Amino acid sequence: MRAAATSVPRLDKMPGMFFSDNPKELKRTDHSLLEDKRQKRRPKTFGMDVKAYLRSMIPHLESGMNPSKSKDILSANEVMQWSQSLEKLLANQTGQDVFGNFLKSEFSEENIEFWLACEDYKKTESDLLQCKAEKIYKAFVHSDAAKQINIDFRTRESTAKKIKAPTPTCFDEAQKVIYTLMEKDSYPRFLKSNIYLNLLNDLQANSLK
């Protein structure tokens, strides 16, 4: 007596399941799914971990050095002074770096980049003013600039006219607008941010060792 044939359903015909006869295609599909999962797991926070960032900038936090042993090492007192005014923050090189990193997290780093470019421009020799003025204008002020700053139409037009016969002060008006914007908007948030508070706390704790 012959055994009854057993019917085995084809997996590629089962509802909700999709298979390819081509192994390479299947491999590509698996790879795509894996990439999708990696993208979903990727954190949305900007840059590296705040602690790692701070420690990479402030070597003595890792080494346990006393800040008072070197003039070049940032102290808790210096960082506390940053909270007195934006002017004091920007007068410090590390302050510029830390504030710049904060602005990157808010996608507004063009503000400090423009401000710093203006500071550098004021020190430019007269025969180089034209070239540098055009670069700054195209990078930050022009209506199609890749890093366009947020200034009003009148200031933008006024600056465009001034760079035709550039002087060391031709960006002063636009720079003042951006400084005021940072001072009233970004700077107060910076003082409440983890980037600033963690740095200050780490330095204060380190000074007690």
Buried (B, 14 or more C-beta within 10 A) or exposed (E): EEEEEEEEEEEEEEEEEEEEEEEEEEEEBEEEEEEEEEEEEEEEEEEEEBEEBBBEBBEBBEEEBEBEEEEEBBBBEBBEBBBEEBEBBBEBEBBBEBBBBBBBBBEBBBBBBBBBBBEEBEEBEEEEBBEBBBEBBBBBBBEEBEBBBEBEEEBBEBBBEBBEEBEBEBBBBBBBBBBEBBBEBBBEEBBEBEBBBBBBBBBBEBBEE
